[in-house]
Amino acid sequence: MKSTIHVAAAALAASLLATHAAAQETGNAEAGKAKAALCAACHGPNGISINPLWPSLAGQQPVYLAKQIRAFRDGERVEPTMQPFVVNLTDQDVEDIAAYYATLSPCP
Amino acid sequence: MKSTIHVAAAALAASLLATHAAAQETGNAEAGKAKAALCAACHGPNGISINPLWPSLAGQQPVYLAKQIRAFRDGERVEPTMQPFVVNLTDQDVEDIAAYYATLSPCP
């Protein structure tokens, strides 16, 4: 139970931080569309992946997307296939690309 | 260009491996539904997250989902919020949960 409460408290804290982060988002979806051209090769032209190994990005939370792209870029999340595509992205690029995918419909 | 070809070749190899892995999948979505009860607290009752920090899982590729759950479980992908929920999952649990989320509609 103690462990569950700890997890719940951590989740709540993460949620509050995320809300704060969301309020600071400055991603531009239009700019992100152009910057995401290469991403389409694996994640699909509409952000819906047809490859079993790769996730669909359409409609995902922008804060989540930005966090993961930064994690790939900065080596916190290790994925050799992703790394070359994100290694040179600026923080603004990351926010723009995340904002773009968040605007896409996840419906097939 | 050389780098691009290398990436493309790696992606193709990953794709072929994934196809092979997909053929071996033995996840049971019905069993996974029961095993995923705790997951709903963060990922939503229908696999659609309402929290900016957490991804929607509904309709994602089952091989991708299983790979990520195993990565969290085995410490290859570090996320303190996820780890307690997956640390005791067996490989069969992982496949079942992944199969379950793959059957859900990603449409809000």
Backbone of each chain as ProteinMPNN parsed JSONL, in Angstrom:
{"seq_chain_A": "MKSTIHVAAAALAASLLATHAAAQETGNAEAGKAKAALCAACHGPNGISINPLWPSLAGQQPVYLAKQIRAFRDGERVEPTMQPFVVNLTDQDVEDIAAYYATLSPCP", "coords_chain_A": {"N_chain_A": [[0.833, -1.207, 0.0], [1.903, 1.184, 0.879], [3.796, 1.519, -1.1], [2.141, 1.826, -3.302], [0.908, 4.24, -2.709], [3.08, 5.883, -2.793], [3.746, 5.721, -5.477], [1.429, 6.83, -6.571], [1.597, 9.41, -5.571], [3.898, 10.269, -6.814], [3.035, 10.158, -9.423], [1.093, 12.118, -9.39], [2.636, 14.364, -8.863], [4.172, 14.371, -11.174], [2.182, 14.853, -12.977], [1.376, 17.448, -12.292], [3.697, 18.838, -12.856], [3.787, 18.379, -15.572], [1.537, 19.73, -16.438], [2.335, 22.273, -15.9], [4.507, 22.408, -17.637], [3.145, 22.125, -20.032], [1.831, 24.512, -20.191], [3.882, 26.096, -20.89], [4.563, 25.405, -23.415], [5.645, 26.08, -26.71], [5.406, 25.219, -29.223], [5.14, 25.196, -32.775], [2.874, 24.093, -34.925], [2.641, 24.268, -37.684], [5.193, 24.96, -38.589], [6.393, 22.695, -37.627], [5.398, 20.709, -39.271], [6.842, 20.892, -41.68], [9.37, 20.369, -40.691], [9.105, 17.761, -39.966], [9.314, 16.128, -42.113], [11.164, 14.044, -42.709], [10.539, 12.25, -40.723], [8.281, 10.958, -41.518], [8.942, 8.787, -43.068], [9.241, 6.566, -41.465], [7.269, 6.795, -39.476], [4.966, 7.13, -40.818], [2.996, 8.927, -43.291], [0.864, 10.281, -42.193], [1.378, 10.145, -39.578], [0.76, 7.694, -38.62], [1.885, 4.607, -37.951], [2.943, 1.876, -39.982], [4.601, -0.1, -39.483], [5.501, -2.843, -37.457], [7.317, -2.35, -35.397], [7.436, 0.334, -34.795], [6.1, 3.291, -33.297], [2.841, 4.844, -33.628], [2.369, 8.31, -33.99], [0.468, 10.206, -34.257], [-1.807, 12.395, -32.808], [-0.865, 12.056, -30.248], [0.044, 13.195, -26.934], [1.479, 16.411, -26.864], [3.46, 17.2, -25.029], [4.427, 14.792, -24.107], [5.446, 13.725, -26.515], [7.476, 15.611, -27.116], [9.132, 15.281, -24.941], [10.061, 12.659, -25.337], [11.369, 12.851, -27.817], [13.436, 14.606, -27.172], [14.692, 12.967, -25.316], [15.641, 10.884, -26.932], [17.355, 12.383, -28.547], [19.197, 13.345, -26.673], [20.316, 11.078, -25.723], [19.213, 9.784, -23.567], [17.168, 8.029, -23.932], [17.746, 5.228, -25.595], [18.069, 4.466, -28.919], [19.107, 3.275, -31.756], [18.074, 3.571, -34.381], [16.498, 5.868, -34.291], [18.169, 7.923, -33.385], [19.988, 9.24, -35.346], [18.207, 10.845, -36.704], [17.32, 12.793, -34.987], [19.374, 13.991, -33.7], [20.423, 16.49, -34.339], [18.447, 18.308, -33.822], [17.046, 21.357, -32.628], [15.812, 22.707, -29.484], [13.556, 24.149, -30.127], [12.861, 23.051, -32.612], [12.135, 20.498, -31.742], [9.873, 21.052, -30.156], [8.191, 22.081, -32.12], [7.848, 19.923, -33.91], [6.655, 18.086, -32.207], [4.311, 19.475, -31.616], [3.133, 19.449, -34.113], [2.598, 16.676, -34.664], [0.815, 16.203, -32.642], [-1.431, 17.467, -33.528], [-2.47, 15.87, -35.487], [-4.891, 13.458, -36.59], [-5.518, 10.477, -34.797], [-7.013, 8.466, -35.806], [-7.332, 5.677, -37.932]], "CA_chain_A": [[0.0, 0.0, 0.0], [2.81, 2.329, 0.961], [4.394, 1.651, -2.422], [1.106, 2.347, -4.197], [0.732, 5.657, -2.398], [4.276, 6.563, -3.288], [3.604, 5.818, -6.936], [0.353, 7.777, -6.853], [2.103, 10.753, -5.283], [4.846, 10.591, -7.886], [2.243, 10.394, -10.634], [0.448, 13.424, -9.227], [3.683, 15.374, -9.024], [4.511, 14.39, -12.601], [1.051, 15.468, -13.651], [1.424, 18.89, -12.056], [4.836, 19.346, -13.62], [3.417, 18.318, -16.983], [0.594, 20.821, -16.676], [3.164, 23.478, -15.923], [5.267, 22.364, -18.879], [2.216, 22.337, -21.139], [1.533, 25.94, -20.261], [5.048, 26.775, -21.448], [4.825, 24.93, -24.769], [5.618, 27.117, -27.732], [5.538, 24.542, -30.497], [4.376, 25.697, -33.906], [2.553, 22.89, -35.695], [2.88, 24.517, -39.114], [6.642, 24.812, -38.758], [6.716, 21.307, -37.331], [5.039, 19.873, -40.422], [7.995, 20.896, -42.59], [10.519, 19.749, -40.011], [8.817, 16.34, -39.737], [9.285, 15.426, -43.403], [11.927, 12.803, -42.624], [9.908, 11.337, -39.752], [7.198, 10.234, -42.187], [9.447, 7.549, -43.665], [9.001, 5.461, -40.531], [6.064, 6.961, -38.65], [3.809, 7.271, -41.693], [2.742, 10.298, -43.753], [-0.118, 10.902, -41.309], [1.745, 9.86, -38.186], [0.263, 6.367, -38.242], [2.921, 3.665, -38.372], [2.496, 0.582, -40.484], [5.648, -1.061, -39.12], [5.229, -3.355, -36.111], [8.278, -1.916, -34.374], [7.468, 1.778, -34.594], [4.825, 3.801, -32.781], [2.099, 5.933, -34.249], [2.568, 9.55, -33.232], [-0.681, 11.085, -34.472], [-2.729, 12.621, -31.695], [-0.25, 11.879, -28.928], [0.225, 14.422, -26.156], [2.697, 17.094, -27.333], [4.503, 17.216, -23.991], [5.023, 13.45, -24.146], [6.251, 13.606, -27.733], [8.679, 16.44, -26.996], [10.001, 14.656, -23.937], [10.698, 11.48, -25.917], [12.321, 13.268, -28.859], [14.627, 15.116, -26.459], [15.375, 11.821, -24.686], [16.404, 10.232, -28.005], [18.427, 13.309, -28.956], [20.202, 13.518, -25.622], [20.872, 9.779, -25.342], [18.576, 9.203, -22.369], [16.445, 6.873, -24.461], [18.693, 4.754, -26.618], [17.44, 3.808, -30.059], [20.002, 3.618, -32.868], [17.358, 3.982, -35.587], [15.988, 7.226, -34.109], [19.164, 8.919, -33.009], [20.49, 10.099, -36.419], [17.171, 11.761, -37.187], [16.979, 13.823, -34.003], [20.568, 14.458, -32.993], [20.714, 17.903, -34.601], [17.267, 19.147, -33.589], [17.066, 22.319, -31.52], [14.643, 22.571, -28.62], [12.406, 24.687, -30.861], [12.487, 22.01, -33.586], [11.453, 19.426, -31.004], [8.533, 21.529, -29.78], [7.4, 22.235, -33.346], [7.497, 18.59, -34.416], [5.688, 17.517, -31.253], [3.032, 20.18, -31.803], [2.555, 18.99, -35.38], [2.016, 15.332, -34.54], [-0.327, 16.266, -31.726], [-2.618, 17.967, -34.249], [-2.95, 14.86, -36.454], [-5.894, 12.517, -36.083], [-4.997, 9.118, -34.621], [-7.924, 7.481, -36.403], [-6.798, 5.122, -39.189]], "C_chain_A": [[0.872, 1.263, 0.0], [3.423, 2.626, -0.416], [3.402, 2.271, -3.404], [0.923, 3.849, -3.981], [1.909, 6.465, -2.932], [4.176, 6.779, -4.797], [2.551, 6.853, -7.299], [0.833, 9.206, -6.63], [3.072, 11.198, -6.374], [4.105, 10.927, -9.17], [1.587, 11.77, -10.572], [1.467, 14.542, -9.449], [4.055, 15.515, -10.499], [3.422, 15.107, -13.384], [1.082, 16.987, -13.509], [2.572, 19.53, -12.831], [4.488, 19.41, -15.095], [2.475, 19.454, -17.333], [1.361, 22.132, -16.781], [3.928, 23.557, -17.241], [4.368, 22.672, -20.071], [1.929, 23.823, -21.317], [2.69, 26.702, -20.906], [5.323, 26.367, -22.891], [4.72, 26.069, -25.768], [5.761, 26.499, -29.114], [4.616, 25.125, -31.552], [4.129, 24.527, -34.866], [2.854, 23.069, -37.185], [4.37, 24.364, -39.428], [7.05, 23.358, -38.562], [6.425, 20.386, -38.497], [6.213, 19.764, -41.397], [9.177, 20.158, -41.969], [10.34, 18.238, -39.846], [8.863, 15.514, -41.016], [10.004, 14.076, -43.334], [11.258, 11.764, -41.73], [8.881, 10.422, -40.428], [7.653, 8.894, -42.754], [9.167, 6.352, -42.757], [7.668, 5.573, -39.798], [4.809, 7.212, -39.493], [3.536, 8.715, -42.072], [1.707, 11.036, -42.898], [0.151, 10.585, -39.838], [1.224, 8.529, -37.681], [1.219, 5.334, -38.82], [2.313, 2.381, -38.927], [3.526, -0.498, -40.171], [5.447, -1.522, -37.683], [6.121, -2.792, -35.012], [8.156, -0.452, -34.002], [6.106, 2.306, -34.183], [4.153, 4.793, -33.718], [2.248, 7.164, -33.355], [1.345, 10.459, -33.293], [-1.558, 11.171, -33.228], [-2.147, 12.38, -30.321], [-0.109, 13.239, -28.243], [1.531, 15.11, -26.581], [3.817, 17.108, -26.297], [5.214, 15.865, -23.949], [5.94, 13.3, -25.353], [7.561, 14.381, -27.605], [9.662, 15.81, -26.015], [10.762, 13.463, -24.544], [11.711, 11.857, -27.004], [13.599, 13.797, -28.209], [15.412, 13.961, -25.842], [16.197, 11.051, -25.722], [17.607, 11.099, -28.379], [19.574, 13.333, -27.947], [20.758, 12.19, -25.101], [20.284, 9.176, -24.083], [17.727, 7.994, -22.742], [17.223, 6.399, -25.686], [17.968, 3.966, -27.704], [18.237, 4.183, -31.31], [19.283, 4.089, -34.126], [16.906, 5.439, -35.488], [17.094, 8.268, -34.028], [19.652, 9.807, -34.155], [19.479, 11.148, -36.879], [16.931, 12.931, -36.235], [18.193, 14.509, -33.385], [20.837, 15.948, -33.193], [19.524, 18.832, -34.374], [17.51, 20.128, -32.435], [15.837, 22.071, -30.64], [13.387, 23.087, -29.334], [11.923, 23.689, -31.918], [11.666, 20.919, -32.905], [10.022, 19.842, -30.661], [7.634, 21.632, -31.006], [6.93, 20.875, -33.871], [6.461, 17.93, -33.501], [4.311, 18.159, -31.436], [2.341, 19.694, -33.073], [1.891, 17.625, -35.227], [0.803, 15.322, -33.617], [-1.604, 16.738, -32.427], [-3.219, 16.923, -35.184], [-3.965, 13.917, -35.807], [-5.289, 11.115, -35.948], [-5.875, 8.053, -35.276], [-7.372, 6.982, -37.736], [-7.651, 5.536, -40.393]], "O_chain_A": [[0.64, 2.229, -0.727], [3.552, 3.776, -0.837], [3.759, 3.119, -4.222], [0.801, 4.621, -4.932], [1.75, 7.571, -3.447], [4.475, 7.854, -5.317], [2.744, 7.655, -8.214], [0.513, 10.104, -7.409], [3.063, 12.353, -6.799], [4.477, 11.841, -9.906], [1.532, 12.492, -11.568], [1.192, 15.529, -10.131], [4.23, 16.623, -11.008], [3.693, 15.861, -14.318], [0.848, 17.718, -14.471], [2.434, 20.619, -13.387], [4.843, 20.363, -15.788], [2.596, 20.068, -18.393], [1.077, 22.978, -17.629], [3.997, 24.608, -17.878], [4.763, 23.38, -20.997], [1.8, 24.321, -22.436], [2.508, 27.812, -21.407], [6.219, 26.921, -23.528], [3.826, 26.911, -25.684], [6.184, 27.163, -30.061], [3.476, 25.496, -31.274], [5.047, 24.04, -35.526], [3.272, 22.128, -37.859], [4.75, 23.722, -40.408], [7.94, 22.853, -39.247], [7.122, 19.391, -38.694], [6.533, 18.677, -41.878], [9.889, 19.418, -42.647], [11.311, 17.519, -39.614], [8.498, 14.338, -41.013], [9.5, 13.078, -43.849], [11.391, 10.56, -41.946], [8.639, 9.296, -39.995], [6.85, 7.974, -42.904], [8.888, 5.254, -43.238], [7.015, 4.564, -39.531], [3.731, 7.472, -38.958], [3.802, 9.628, -41.29], [1.676, 12.266, -42.879], [-0.718, 10.735, -38.979], [1.237, 8.256, -36.481], [1.345, 5.206, -40.038], [1.315, 1.871, -38.419], [3.355, -1.659, -40.541], [5.246, -0.701, -36.788], [5.736, -2.758, -33.843], [8.715, -0.029, -32.99], [5.077, 1.827, -34.66], [4.81, 5.485, -34.495], [2.252, 7.063, -32.128], [1.201, 11.373, -32.481], [-1.99, 10.16, -32.675], [-2.859, 12.488, -29.323], [-0.14, 14.287, -28.889], [2.575, 14.462, -26.651], [4.993, 17.036, -26.653], [6.432, 15.793, -23.78], [7.065, 12.813, -25.236], [8.627, 13.868, -27.946], [10.872, 15.812, -26.241], [11.954, 13.285, -24.293], [12.781, 11.254, -27.1], [14.705, 13.475, -28.643], [16.642, 13.969, -25.842], [17.311, 10.615, -25.435], [18.728, 10.607, -28.508], [20.75, 13.341, -28.312], [21.56, 12.165, -24.167], [20.788, 8.172, -23.579], [17.587, 7.054, -21.96], [17.328, 7.111, -26.685], [17.34, 2.941, -27.439], [18.067, 5.271, -31.858], [19.815, 4.916, -34.866], [16.926, 6.165, -36.482], [16.953, 9.373, -34.552], [19.731, 11.023, -33.977], [19.855, 12.208, -37.381], [16.39, 13.957, -36.646], [18.06, 15.481, -32.642], [21.412, 16.599, -32.321], [19.592, 20.017, -34.701], [18.097, 19.776, -31.412], [14.938, 21.317, -31.013], [12.298, 22.537, -29.169], [10.719, 23.503, -32.097], [10.64, 20.478, -33.422], [9.08, 19.074, -30.854], [6.448, 21.307, -30.939], [5.764, 20.703, -34.229], [5.514, 17.298, -33.971], [3.286, 17.479, -31.413], [1.12, 19.546, -33.109], [0.739, 17.448, -35.623], [-0.119, 14.526, -33.795], [-2.713, 16.447, -31.98], [-4.357, 17.074, -35.628], [-3.886, 13.627, -34.613], [-4.63, 10.626, -36.866], [-5.518, 6.875, -35.296], [-6.984, 7.788, -38.581], [-7.347, 5.158, -41.525]]}, "seq_chain_B": "MKSTIHVAAAALAASLLATHAAAQETGNAEAGKAKAALCAACHGPNGISINPLWPSLAGQQPVYLAKQIRAFRDGERVEPTMQPFVVNLTDQDVEDIAAYYATLSPCP", "coords_chain_B": {"N_chain_B": [[25.024, 11.004, -47.628], [25.908, 8.361, -47.542], [25.493, 7.874, -44.892], [22.751, 8.082, -44.801], [21.965, 5.909, -46.319], [22.93, 3.895, -44.727], [21.304, 4.189, -42.494], [18.849, 3.644, -43.659], [19.217, 0.997, -44.4], [19.507, -0.137, -41.913], [16.995, 0.354, -40.911], [15.468, -1.192, -42.598], [16.398, -3.729, -41.946], [15.556, -3.812, -39.297], [12.876, -3.752, -39.717], [12.422, -6.187, -41.001], [13.154, -7.949, -38.989], [11.209, -7.265, -37.161], [8.914, -8.094, -38.447], [9.347, -10.788, -38.408], [9.302, -11.147, -35.648], [6.673, -10.431, -35.167], [5.307, -12.514, -36.277], [5.713, -14.391, -34.407], [4.296, -13.635, -32.236], [2.284, -14.206, -29.374], [0.348, -13.091, -27.915], [-2.57, -12.732, -25.879], [-5.412, -11.029, -26.18], [-7.733, -10.905, -24.646], [-7.011, -11.987, -22.165], [-5.113, -10.093, -21.631], [-6.62, -7.813, -21.188], [-7.654, -8.037, -18.575], [-5.254, -8.088, -17.196], [-4.375, -5.551, -17.619], [-5.603, -3.804, -15.963], [-4.551, -2.047, -13.97], [-3.054, -0.345, -15.537], [-4.798, 1.397, -16.667], [-5.193, 3.536, -14.994], [-3.366, 5.521, -15.563], [-3.059, 5.484, -18.347], [-5.57, 5.701, -19.316], [-9.0, 4.524, -19.466], [-9.685, 3.505, -21.919], [-7.327, 3.311, -23.145], [-6.513, 5.752, -24.008], [-4.733, 8.492, -23.281], [-5.161, 11.145, -20.939], [-3.402, 12.738, -19.794], [-0.767, 15.059, -20.13], [1.828, 14.053, -20.049], [1.86, 11.354, -20.569], [1.657, 8.586, -22.82], [-0.865, 7.693, -25.263], [-2.069, 4.427, -25.718], [-3.778, 2.935, -27.189], [-4.444, 1.103, -30.067], [-1.832, 1.032, -30.893], [1.075, -0.549, -32.372], [1.396, -3.974, -31.609], [3.868, -5.28, -31.3], [5.624, -3.183, -30.913], [4.574, -2.106, -28.514], [4.967, -4.283, -26.732], [7.724, -4.47, -26.796], [8.465, -2.041, -25.592], [7.31, -2.245, -23.038], [8.741, -4.404, -22.018], [11.24, -3.193, -22.048], [10.95, -1.194, -20.105], [10.464, -2.84, -17.908], [12.844, -4.279, -17.753], [14.684, -2.364, -17.265], [15.92, -1.078, -19.357], [14.722, 1.04, -20.559], [14.328, 3.826, -18.799], [12.078, 4.802, -16.412], [10.724, 6.026, -13.703], [8.025, 6.161, -12.894], [6.708, 4.211, -14.374], [8.034, 1.8, -13.843], [7.372, 0.342, -11.323], [4.933, -0.773, -12.007], [5.36, -2.652, -13.932], [7.396, -4.327, -13.265], [7.067, -6.919, -12.268], [5.941, -8.375, -14.299], [5.452, -11.19, -16.402], [6.883, -12.57, -19.444], [4.753, -13.505, -20.927], [2.605, -12.071, -19.789], [3.315, -9.512, -20.675], [3.081, -9.779, -23.476], [0.348, -10.311, -23.636], [-0.846, -7.973, -22.588], [0.091, -6.099, -24.406], [-1.131, -7.072, -26.723], [-3.775, -6.623, -26.062], [-4.001, -3.739, -25.869], [-3.434, -3.135, -28.484], [-5.727, -3.87, -29.766], [-7.572, -1.939, -29.201], [-9.448, 0.973, -30.167], [-7.869, 3.836, -31.515], [-9.183, 6.176, -31.847], [-10.507, 9.149, -30.513]], "CA_chain_B": [[24.3, 9.972, -48.379], [26.306, 7.076, -47.002], [24.824, 7.751, -43.598], [21.322, 7.861, -45.064], [21.823, 4.523, -46.767], [23.158, 3.057, -43.552], [20.085, 4.261, -41.682], [17.79, 2.953, -44.394], [19.496, -0.436, -44.308], [19.207, -0.532, -40.53], [15.542, 0.376, -40.768], [14.954, -2.357, -43.307], [16.726, -4.892, -41.122], [14.67, -3.777, -38.128], [11.546, -4.082, -40.212], [12.369, -7.631, -41.254], [13.168, -8.58, -37.678], [9.908, -7.028, -36.544], [7.956, -8.962, -39.115], [9.605, -12.114, -37.854], [8.818, -11.142, -34.263], [5.215, -10.371, -35.196], [4.812, -13.845, -36.588], [5.869, -15.214, -33.222], [3.483, -13.093, -31.152], [1.287, -15.122, -28.85], [-0.445, -12.341, -26.945], [-4.014, -12.974, -25.807], [-5.98, -9.726, -25.836], [-8.738, -11.063, -23.587], [-6.236, -12.096, -20.923], [-4.439, -8.813, -21.431], [-7.574, -6.822, -20.672], [-7.661, -8.162, -17.116], [-3.921, -7.756, -16.676], [-4.1, -4.131, -17.858], [-6.483, -2.995, -15.118], [-3.793, -0.97, -13.313], [-2.516, 0.572, -16.556], [-5.837, 2.37, -17.022], [-5.124, 4.709, -14.122], [-2.572, 6.567, -16.229], [-3.193, 5.453, -19.816], [-6.968, 5.861, -19.67], [-9.769, 3.276, -19.505], [-9.714, 3.006, -23.293], [-5.986, 3.401, -23.713], [-6.262, 7.104, -24.503], [-4.26, 9.26, -22.131], [-5.577, 12.552, -20.854], [-2.311, 13.444, -19.121], [0.205, 15.491, -21.138], [3.116, 13.353, -19.981], [1.764, 9.919, -20.813], [1.193, 8.275, -24.178], [-1.996, 6.82, -25.551], [-1.601, 3.107, -26.15], [-4.81, 2.311, -28.022], [-4.184, 0.955, -31.493], [-0.405, 0.972, -31.238], [1.559, -1.85, -32.838], [1.643, -4.83, -30.444], [5.3, -5.578, -31.145], [6.21, -1.978, -30.304], [4.131, -2.039, -27.117], [5.642, -5.334, -25.957], [9.151, -4.106, -26.694], [8.632, -0.956, -24.629], [6.997, -2.74, -21.684], [9.912, -5.172, -21.586], [12.348, -2.262, -21.806], [10.703, -0.598, -18.781], [10.614, -3.906, -16.91], [14.229, -4.728, -17.652], [15.549, -1.229, -16.956], [16.578, -0.513, -20.545], [14.094, 2.355, -20.682], [14.194, 4.192, -17.393], [10.935, 5.672, -16.116], [10.352, 5.622, -12.34], [6.576, 6.0, -12.735], [6.283, 2.962, -15.007], [8.749, 0.614, -13.397], [6.682, -0.495, -10.333], [3.763, -1.43, -12.586], [5.741, -3.687, -14.903], [8.58, -5.073, -12.818], [6.774, -8.329, -12.015], [5.248, -8.993, -15.432], [6.131, -12.237, -17.162], [6.872, -12.303, -20.884], [3.384, -13.743, -21.406], [1.821, -10.895, -19.382], [3.677, -8.409, -21.57], [2.47, -10.034, -24.79], [-1.108, -10.196, -23.502], [-1.2, -6.554, -22.414], [0.354, -5.448, -25.697], [-2.18, -7.51, -27.659], [-5.021, -5.947, -25.657], [-4.005, -2.335, -26.273], [-3.428, -3.072, -29.949], [-7.084, -4.065, -30.288], [-8.419, -0.78, -28.883], [-9.474, 2.037, -31.181], [-7.172, 5.052, -31.098], [-10.015, 7.363, -32.101], [-11.052, 9.703, -29.265]], "C_chain_B": [[24.605, 8.58, -47.832], [25.574, 6.804, -45.694], [23.343, 7.434, -43.787], [21.075, 6.411, -45.471], [21.975, 3.565, -45.592], [21.892, 3.011, -42.689], [18.961, 3.478, -42.345], [17.973, 1.44, -44.293], [19.16, -0.949, -42.911], [17.698, -0.605, -40.319], [14.915, -0.842, -41.434], [15.203, -3.615, -42.486], [15.794, -4.965, -39.913], [13.268, -4.209, -38.525], [11.394, -5.583, -40.423], [12.345, -8.405, -39.931], [11.805, -8.449, -37.01], [8.846, -7.934, -37.145], [8.09, -10.389, -38.588], [9.04, -12.209, -36.446], [7.292, -11.183, -34.24], [4.621, -11.753, -35.432], [4.867, -14.756, -35.362], [4.988, -14.751, -32.06], [2.438, -14.098, -30.691], [0.411, -14.418, -27.819], [-1.918, -12.662, -27.049], [-4.684, -11.701, -25.296], [-6.981, -9.821, -24.681], [-8.052, -11.175, -22.223], [-5.566, -10.771, -20.596], [-5.346, -7.756, -20.847], [-7.596, -6.851, -19.146], [-6.322, -7.724, -16.528], [-3.623, -6.264, -16.778], [-4.903, -3.218, -16.94], [-5.74, -1.808, -14.483], [-3.315, 0.083, -14.312], [-3.488, 1.718, -16.84], [-5.751, 3.645, -16.194], [-4.377, 5.858, -14.8], [-2.834, 6.634, -17.733], [-4.644, 5.522, -20.277], [-7.7, 4.535, -19.788], [-9.869, 2.666, -20.9], [-8.354, 3.13, -23.982], [-5.665, 4.757, -24.311], [-5.947, 7.991, -23.303], [-4.821, 10.671, -22.139], [-4.499, 13.377, -20.152], [-1.231, 13.795, -20.14], [1.489, 14.673, -21.184], [3.059, 11.906, -20.443], [1.171, 9.616, -22.18], [-0.135, 7.513, -24.2], [-1.443, 5.517, -26.108], [-2.561, 2.444, -27.134], [-4.399, 2.277, -29.484], [-2.721, 0.949, -31.887], [-0.036, -0.448, -31.686], [1.881, -2.735, -31.634], [3.121, -5.152, -30.217], [6.017, -4.389, -30.496], [5.852, -1.902, -28.816], [4.888, -3.054, -26.255], [7.113, -4.985, -25.754], [9.357, -3.039, -25.617], [8.334, -1.427, -23.201], [8.183, -3.545, -21.149], [11.088, -4.251, -21.266], [12.188, -1.568, -20.45], [10.975, -1.632, -17.695], [12.08, -4.232, -16.654], [15.214, -3.584, -17.414], [16.282, -0.649, -18.143], [15.998, 0.863, -20.87], [13.697, 2.77, -19.262], [13.053, 5.194, -17.198], [10.389, 5.249, -14.749], [8.848, 5.407, -12.16], [6.107, 4.657, -13.285], [6.824, 1.722, -14.285], [7.983, -0.249, -12.385], [5.517, -1.286, -10.928], [4.14, -2.627, -13.479], [6.819, -4.648, -14.411], [8.302, -6.567, -12.627], [6.061, -9.04, -13.166], [6.104, -10.102, -16.057], [6.113, -11.851, -18.644], [5.465, -12.509, -21.459], [2.459, -12.578, -21.031], [2.055, -9.74, -20.355], [3.0, -8.579, -22.922], [0.957, -9.861, -24.731], [-1.541, -8.734, -23.406], [-0.996, -5.804, -23.73], [-0.735, -5.804, -26.708], [-3.49, -6.796, -27.354], [-5.048, -4.498, -26.164], [-4.03, -2.182, -27.794], [-4.831, -3.232, -30.528], [-7.985, -2.854, -30.074], [-8.353, 0.271, -29.992], [-8.729, 3.274, -30.68], [-8.012, 6.321, -31.262], [-10.637, 7.863, -30.794], [-12.571, 9.588, -29.217]], "O_chain_B": [[23.718, 7.741, -47.676], [25.11, 5.696, -45.423], [22.758, 6.64, -43.05], [20.116, 5.776, -45.033], [21.259, 2.571, -45.475], [21.472, 1.952, -42.222], [18.218, 2.749, -41.687], [17.006, 0.698, -44.122], [18.608, -2.036, -42.744], [17.191, -1.5, -39.643], [13.972, -1.442, -40.918], [14.321, -4.463, -42.35], [15.307, -6.037, -39.553], [12.574, -4.918, -37.795], [10.373, -6.174, -40.07], [11.613, -9.383, -39.78], [11.31, -9.384, -36.381], [7.991, -8.47, -36.44], [7.105, -11.09, -38.357], [8.395, -13.191, -36.081], [6.689, -11.87, -33.415], [3.585, -12.113, -34.873], [4.159, -15.761, -35.289], [4.941, -15.404, -31.017], [1.789, -14.757, -31.504], [-0.191, -15.06, -26.959], [-2.458, -12.842, -28.141], [-4.543, -11.34, -24.128], [-7.06, -8.923, -23.843], [-8.463, -10.536, -21.254], [-5.466, -10.379, -19.433], [-4.895, -6.895, -20.093], [-7.56, -5.802, -18.503], [-6.274, -7.067, -15.488], [-2.722, -5.763, -16.105], [-4.891, -1.999, -17.11], [-6.256, -0.691, -14.468], [-3.187, 1.259, -13.972], [-3.093, 2.829, -17.194], [-6.185, 4.709, -16.636], [-4.725, 7.026, -14.622], [-2.829, 7.716, -18.32], [-4.929, 5.416, -21.47], [-7.101, 3.528, -20.166], [-10.106, 1.467, -21.05], [-8.24, 3.066, -25.206], [-4.678, 4.91, -25.03], [-6.787, 8.206, -22.429], [-4.944, 11.308, -23.185], [-4.67, 14.578, -19.942], [-0.819, 12.943, -20.926], [2.158, 14.604, -22.215], [4.099, 11.293, -20.684], [0.275, 10.324, -22.641], [-0.468, 6.786, -23.265], [-0.477, 5.508, -26.87], [-2.19, 1.498, -27.83], [-4.049, 3.305, -30.065], [-2.393, 0.871, -33.071], [-0.752, -1.41, -31.409], [2.576, -2.288, -30.721], [3.567, -5.28, -29.076], [6.894, -4.56, -29.649], [6.714, -1.664, -27.971], [5.385, -2.718, -25.18], [7.67, -5.184, -24.674], [10.299, -3.116, -24.828], [9.033, -1.043, -22.264], [8.582, -3.397, -19.994], [11.842, -4.502, -20.325], [13.168, -1.373, -19.731], [11.63, -1.342, -16.693], [12.505, -4.432, -15.517], [16.426, -3.798, -17.365], [17.173, 0.183, -17.974], [16.694, 1.737, -21.388], [12.849, 2.146, -18.623], [13.073, 6.292, -17.755], [9.683, 4.246, -14.64], [8.437, 4.564, -11.363], [5.207, 4.036, -12.722], [6.123, 0.719, -14.147], [7.937, -1.467, -12.556], [5.156, -2.345, -10.415], [3.313, -3.502, -13.736], [7.115, -5.653, -15.058], [9.2, -7.39, -12.803], [5.627, -10.182, -13.017], [7.316, -9.958, -16.215], [5.413, -10.92, -19.043], [5.04, -11.785, -22.359], [1.634, -12.148, -21.837], [1.114, -9.081, -20.797], [2.414, -7.635, -23.453], [0.352, -9.328, -25.661], [-2.491, -8.315, -24.067], [-1.819, -4.973, -24.114], [-1.202, -4.946, -27.456], [-4.226, -6.41, -28.263], [-6.009, -4.083, -26.812], [-4.582, -1.216, -28.32], [-5.1, -2.786, -31.643], [-9.044, -2.75, -30.694], [-7.331, 0.428, -30.661], [-8.937, 3.708, -29.547], [-7.593, 7.407, -30.861], [-11.229, 7.079, -30.052], [-13.191, 10.005, -28.239]]}, "name": "protein", "num_of_chains": 2, "seq": "MKSTIHVAAAALAASLLATHAAAQETGNAEAGKAKAALCAACHGPNGISINPLWPSLAGQQPVYLAKQIRAFRDGERVEPTMQPFVVNLTDQDVEDIAAYYATLSPCPMKSTIHVAAAALAASLLATHAAAQETGNAEAGKAKAALCAACHGPNGISINPLWPSLAGQQPVYLAKQIRAFRDGERVEPTMQPFVVNLTDQDVEDIAAYYATLSPCP"}
